[in-house]
């Protein structure tokens, strides 16, 4: 049995640790350069980005020079936040194969986070000219427009994506988000409801519906929607933040506090949890604890935490 067959058997049986050990053993057993490429791509599928980089770099050094190597290595660099390297690597892939949509998509991500947004837009214009009937290209450009705050343009592209692929729930969610930004609230609701019909298990659609109901001040229905989101994904960071905000509007401060503390637990490097936790503690009169939490958020570079610290201290 090859290492790939053994890996697949262990994945099918749910033995993730065993599958990892199989690939790790294969990497240490003098694999060929092509096997190193396969090993690196498997690491990437497993989310083991540093392991993937090691195997893929070895494949490169040992003579593999095909588009698949550069795509996988570029995706790996994107995940590791090394966007300039991702740009350089994915351009190599694009030079070899300009007929694969995924290369354009991944290169756009790298360019965006490398601060080269105009270059990313130019690339997507070329991709749309080459693939005019592919919804994913329009969705990607819409996402870039949204990142730039160009919501009208984003909405047009997301709408085109839904026209080309009306059964893709993510496209409807993205169109709904752009409508929220444009204050087209009823259109946003239609989009989010469509997404729940297409993908009833997707927590994002319910979470975003909760935001719609918050915007129209129907906090009870907002709470129902965000609870559905958390039933689908109990580790959903943004849903805990949203539910905490809803509970705050409902003046259920102790319950809101629990959700904001859960948000900190899930994402200790995200200052939003600290700001909201500090705000609720201040409302509850626990100012010393509020300041302690807010200082943690301020250390992460959050100006809202810093400003609230000043306000609280000015009252003393």
KENU-939276 format. One record per residue (C-alpha): x, y, z; residue in three letters. Coordinates in nm, 2 decimals, always signed. Layout:
N
X|Y|Z|ALA $
...
***
This chain:
316
+0.00|+0.00|+0.00|UNK $
+0.14|+0.34|-0.10|UNK $
+0.16|+0.62|+0.16|UNK $
-0.12|+0.80|-0.03|UNK $
-0.35|+0.50|+0.00|UNK $
-0.26|+0.46|+0.37|UNK $
-0.33|+0.83|+0.43|UNK $
-0.67|+0.80|+0.25|UNK $
-0.77|+0.50|+0.45|UNK $
-0.69|+0.68|+0.78|UNK $
-0.88|+0.99|+0.67|UNK $
-1.18|+0.77|+0.59|UNK $
-1.17|+0.61|+0.93|UNK $
-1.14|+0.95|+1.10|UNK $
-0.78|+0.88|+1.23|UNK $
-0.65|+1.23|+1.16|UNK $
-0.35|+1.18|+1.39|UNK $
-0.26|+0.86|+1.21|UNK $
-0.30|+1.02|+0.87|UNK $
-0.06|+1.30|+0.98|UNK $
+0.19|+1.04|+1.10|UNK $
+0.17|+0.86|+0.77|UNK $
+0.25|+1.17|+0.57|UNK $
+0.52|+1.27|+0.82|UNK $
+0.68|+0.93|+0.78|UNK $
+0.66|+0.95|+0.40|UNK $
+0.84|+1.29|+0.40|UNK $
+1.12|+1.14|+0.61|UNK $
+1.16|+0.84|+0.38|UNK $
+1.36|+0.99|+0.09|UNK $
+1.06|+1.07|-0.13|UNK $
+1.10|+1.17|-0.49|UNK $
+1.05|+1.54|-0.58|UNK $
+0.70|+1.47|-0.72|UNK $
+0.61|+1.28|-0.40|UNK $
+0.73|+1.59|-0.20|UNK $
+0.49|+1.80|-0.40|UNK $
+0.21|+1.56|-0.32|UNK $
+0.31|+1.55|+0.05|UNK $
+0.32|+1.93|+0.06|UNK $
-0.02|+1.96|-0.10|UNK $
-0.16|+1.71|+0.16|UNK $
-0.01|+1.91|+0.44|UNK $
-0.18|+2.22|+0.29|UNK $
-0.52|+2.04|+0.28|UNK $
-0.47|+1.95|+0.65|UNK $
-0.40|+2.32|+0.73|UNK $
-0.04|+2.24|+0.83|UNK $
+0.11|+2.54|+0.66|UNK $
+0.46|+2.53|+0.80|UNK $
+0.49|+2.16|+0.72|UNK $
+0.36|+2.23|+0.37|UNK $
+0.61|+2.51|+0.31|UNK $
+0.90|+2.27|+0.42|UNK $
+0.79|+1.99|+0.18|UNK $
+0.71|+2.22|-0.11|UNK $
+1.03|+2.41|-0.08|UNK $
+1.22|+2.09|-0.09|UNK $
+1.03|+1.99|-0.40|UNK $
+1.13|+2.32|-0.56|UNK $
+1.49|+2.28|-0.46|UNK $
+1.49|+1.92|-0.60|UNK $
+1.37|+2.02|-0.94|UNK $
+1.00|+2.04|-0.95|UNK $
+0.91|+2.34|-1.16|UNK $
+0.54|+2.31|-1.26|UNK $
+0.24|+2.53|-1.20|UNK $
+0.10|+2.29|-0.93|UNK $
+0.40|+2.35|-0.71|UNK $
+0.38|+2.73|-0.75|UNK $
+0.01|+2.73|-0.68|UNK $
+0.04|+2.53|-0.36|UNK $
+0.34|+2.73|-0.25|UNK $
+0.17|+3.06|-0.32|UNK $
-0.14|+2.95|-0.12|UNK $
+0.09|+2.84|+0.16|UNK $
+0.26|+3.19|+0.16|UNK $
-0.08|+3.36|+0.16|UNK $
-0.18|+3.16|+0.47|UNK $
+0.15|+3.24|+0.64|UNK $
+0.10|+3.61|+0.57|UNK $
+0.40|+3.63|+0.34|UNK $
+0.21|+3.81|+0.07|UNK $
+0.50|+3.94|-0.14|UNK $
+0.64|+3.59|-0.17|UNK $
+0.30|+3.47|-0.26|UNK $
+0.27|+3.73|-0.53|UNK $
+0.60|+3.63|-0.69|UNK $
+0.52|+3.26|-0.67|UNK $
+0.17|+3.28|-0.81|UNK $
+0.29|+3.49|-1.10|UNK $
+0.51|+3.20|-1.19|UNK $
+0.21|+2.97|-1.19|UNK $
+0.01|+3.22|-1.40|UNK $
+0.29|+3.23|-1.66|UNK $
+0.27|+2.86|-1.69|UNK $
-0.11|+2.83|-1.69|UNK $
-0.33|+3.13|-1.75|UNK $
-0.64|+2.91|-1.80|UNK $
-0.70|+2.82|-1.44|UNK $
-0.93|+3.05|-1.24|UNK $
-0.79|+2.95|-0.90|UNK $
-0.46|+3.10|-0.98|UNK $
-0.62|+3.44|-1.05|UNK $
-0.82|+3.41|-0.73|UNK $
-0.52|+3.33|-0.51|UNK $
-0.30|+3.59|-0.68|UNK $
-0.57|+3.85|-0.62|UNK $
-0.57|+3.77|-0.24|UNK $
-0.19|+3.80|-0.23|UNK $
-0.19|+4.13|-0.42|UNK $
-0.46|+4.27|-0.20|UNK $
-0.28|+4.20|+0.13|UNK $
+0.05|+4.31|-0.02|UNK $
-0.11|+4.65|-0.07|UNK $
-0.13|+4.62|-0.45|UNK $
-0.50|+4.67|-0.49|UNK $
-0.49|+4.84|-0.83|UNK $
-0.28|+4.56|-0.97|UNK $
-0.53|+4.31|-0.82|UNK $
-0.82|+4.50|-0.99|UNK $
-0.63|+4.50|-1.32|UNK $
-0.57|+4.12|-1.29|UNK $
-0.94|+4.06|-1.22|UNK $
-1.04|+4.26|-1.52|UNK $
-0.82|+4.03|-1.73|UNK $
-0.97|+3.73|-1.56|UNK $
-1.33|+3.85|-1.63|UNK $
-1.24|+3.91|-2.00|UNK $
-1.10|+3.55|-2.01|UNK $
-1.38|+3.39|-1.80|UNK $
-1.69|+3.60|-1.86|UNK $
-1.93|+3.33|-1.74|UNK $
-1.76|+3.23|-1.42|UNK $
-1.93|+3.37|-1.11|UNK $
-1.63|+3.32|-0.89|UNK $
-1.43|+3.59|-1.07|UNK $
-1.71|+3.84|-1.02|UNK $
-1.75|+3.74|-0.66|UNK $
-1.37|+3.79|-0.60|UNK $
-1.38|+4.13|-0.76|UNK $
-1.68|+4.22|-0.56|UNK $
-1.50|+4.12|-0.24|UNK $
-1.21|+4.34|-0.34|UNK $
-1.44|+4.63|-0.41|UNK $
-1.60|+4.58|-0.07|UNK $
-1.25|+4.57|+0.09|UNK $
-1.19|+4.91|-0.08|UNK $
-1.53|+5.05|+0.04|UNK $
-1.67|+5.07|-0.31|UNK $
-2.00|+4.91|-0.22|UNK $
-2.20|+5.00|-0.54|UNK $
-1.93|+4.83|-0.75|UNK $
-1.92|+4.54|-0.51|UNK $
-2.30|+4.50|-0.53|UNK $
-2.30|+4.49|-0.91|UNK $
-2.04|+4.22|-0.92|UNK $
-2.20|+4.01|-0.65|UNK $
-2.53|+4.04|-0.83|UNK $
-2.37|+3.92|-1.15|UNK $
-2.22|+3.63|-0.96|UNK $
-2.57|+3.53|-0.84|UNK $
-2.70|+3.55|-1.19|UNK $
-2.43|+3.32|-1.32|UNK $
-2.46|+3.08|-1.03|UNK $
-2.79|+3.13|-0.85|UNK $
-2.74|+2.83|-0.62|UNK $
-2.43|+2.95|-0.45|UNK $
-2.52|+3.06|-0.10|UNK $
-2.20|+3.25|-0.04|UNK $
-2.27|+3.48|-0.34|UNK $
-2.61|+3.57|-0.19|UNK $
-2.45|+3.63|+0.15|UNK $
-2.20|+3.86|-0.01|UNK $
-2.47|+4.05|-0.21|UNK $
-2.66|+4.08|+0.12|UNK $
-2.36|+4.23|+0.29|UNK $
-2.31|+4.49|+0.02|UNK $
-2.68|+4.58|+0.05|UNK $
-2.64|+4.63|+0.42|UNK $
-2.35|+4.87|+0.35|UNK $
-2.57|+5.06|+0.10|UNK $
-2.87|+5.07|+0.35|UNK $
-3.08|+4.85|+0.12|UNK $
-3.20|+4.66|+0.42|UNK $
-3.49|+4.48|+0.26|UNK $
-3.28|+4.37|-0.03|UNK $
-3.03|+4.24|+0.22|UNK $
-3.29|+4.04|+0.40|UNK $
-3.40|+3.88|+0.07|UNK $
-3.04|+3.78|+0.00|UNK $
-2.97|+3.63|+0.34|UNK $
-3.30|+3.44|+0.34|UNK $
-3.21|+3.30|+0.00|UNK $
-2.88|+3.19|+0.14|UNK $
-3.05|+3.00|+0.42|UNK $
-3.27|+2.82|+0.17|UNK $
-2.97|+2.72|-0.04|UNK $
-2.75|+2.62|+0.26|UNK $
-2.96|+2.57|+0.58|UNK $
-2.65|+2.46|+0.77|UNK $
-2.44|+2.78|+0.70|UNK $
-2.42|+2.98|+1.02|UNK $
-2.30|+3.29|+0.83|UNK $
-2.64|+3.35|+0.67|UNK $
-2.82|+3.34|+1.01|UNK $
-2.56|+3.56|+1.18|UNK $
-2.60|+3.82|+0.90|UNK $
-2.98|+3.80|+0.93|UNK $
-2.94|+3.88|+1.29|UNK $
-2.75|+4.19|+1.19|UNK $
-3.04|+4.29|+0.96|UNK $
-3.29|+4.26|+1.24|UNK $
-3.06|+4.46|+1.47|UNK $
-3.06|+4.73|+1.21|UNK $
-3.44|+4.75|+1.21|UNK $
-3.44|+4.73|+1.59|UNK $
-3.62|+4.39|+1.61|UNK $
-3.39|+4.26|+1.88|UNK $
-3.60|+3.96|+1.97|UNK $
-3.59|+3.82|+1.61|UNK $
-3.22|+3.92|+1.59|UNK $
-3.16|+3.70|+1.90|UNK $
-3.34|+3.41|+1.74|UNK $
-3.13|+3.43|+1.43|UNK $
-2.80|+3.46|+1.60|UNK $
-2.89|+3.16|+1.83|UNK $
-2.95|+2.96|+1.51|UNK $
-2.60|+3.06|+1.39|UNK $
-2.45|+2.95|+1.71|UNK $
-2.64|+2.62|+1.70|UNK $
-2.48|+2.56|+1.37|UNK $
-2.13|+2.66|+1.49|UNK $
-2.07|+2.69|+1.86|UNK $
-1.73|+2.83|+1.80|UNK $
-1.84|+3.12|+1.58|UNK $
-1.66|+3.42|+1.71|UNK $
-1.85|+3.69|+1.53|UNK $
-2.19|+3.54|+1.63|UNK $
-2.09|+3.57|+2.00|UNK $
-2.00|+3.94|+1.95|UNK $
-2.33|+4.00|+1.77|UNK $
-2.53|+3.82|+2.04|UNK $
-2.36|+4.02|+2.30|UNK $
-2.46|+4.34|+2.13|UNK $
-2.82|+4.22|+2.09|UNK $
-2.83|+4.12|+2.46|UNK $
-2.69|+4.46|+2.55|UNK $
-2.98|+4.63|+2.36|UNK $
-3.22|+4.40|+2.55|UNK $
-3.04|+4.52|+2.88|UNK $
-2.94|+4.16|+2.96|UNK $
-2.60|+4.27|+3.06|UNK $
-2.48|+3.96|+3.25|UNK $
-2.57|+3.74|+2.95|UNK $
-2.40|+3.99|+2.72|UNK $
-2.09|+3.98|+2.93|UNK $
-2.07|+3.60|+2.90|UNK $
-2.08|+3.62|+2.52|UNK $
-1.81|+3.89|+2.51|UNK $
-1.59|+3.69|+2.74|UNK $
-1.64|+3.38|+2.51|UNK $
-1.53|+3.60|+2.22|UNK $
-1.21|+3.67|+2.40|UNK $
-1.16|+3.31|+2.47|UNK $
-1.20|+3.22|+2.10|UNK $
-0.99|+3.51|+1.96|UNK $
-0.76|+3.64|+2.23|UNK $
-0.58|+3.86|+1.98|UNK $
-0.89|+4.03|+1.85|UNK $
-0.96|+4.35|+2.05|UNK $
-1.33|+4.36|+1.98|UNK $
-1.39|+4.11|+2.26|UNK $
-1.20|+4.32|+2.51|UNK $
-1.37|+4.65|+2.41|UNK $
-1.72|+4.50|+2.45|UNK $
-1.63|+4.32|+2.77|UNK $
-1.49|+4.64|+2.92|UNK $
-1.79|+4.84|+2.81|UNK $
-2.04|+4.60|+2.98|UNK $
-1.83|+4.58|+3.29|UNK $
-1.84|+4.96|+3.31|UNK $
-2.22|+4.95|+3.27|UNK $
-2.24|+4.70|+3.55|UNK $
-2.03|+4.93|+3.77|UNK $
-1.72|+4.70|+3.78|UNK $
-1.49|+4.98|+3.67|UNK $
-1.16|+4.83|+3.80|UNK $
-1.22|+4.51|+3.61|UNK $
-1.34|+4.71|+3.31|UNK $
-1.01|+4.90|+3.31|UNK $
-0.81|+4.58|+3.34|UNK $
-0.98|+4.42|+3.04|UNK $
-0.97|+4.74|+2.83|UNK $
-0.59|+4.78|+2.89|UNK $
-0.55|+4.43|+2.74|UNK $
-0.74|+4.55|+2.43|UNK $
-0.54|+4.87|+2.42|UNK $
-0.21|+4.67|+2.42|UNK $
-0.34|+4.51|+2.10|UNK $
-0.34|+4.86|+1.94|UNK $
-0.72|+4.92|+1.97|UNK $
-0.81|+5.29|+1.99|UNK $
-1.16|+5.23|+2.11|UNK $
-1.02|+5.06|+2.42|UNK $
-0.79|+5.35|+2.48|UNK $
-1.06|+5.61|+2.44|UNK $
-1.29|+5.42|+2.68|UNK $
-1.01|+5.40|+2.94|UNK $
-0.98|+5.78|+2.92|UNK $
-1.36|+5.82|+2.97|UNK $
-1.38|+5.59|+3.27|UNK $
-1.07|+5.74|+3.43|UNK $
-1.21|+6.09|+3.38|UNK $
-1.51|+6.00|+3.60|UNK $
-1.30|+5.89|+3.89|UNK $
***
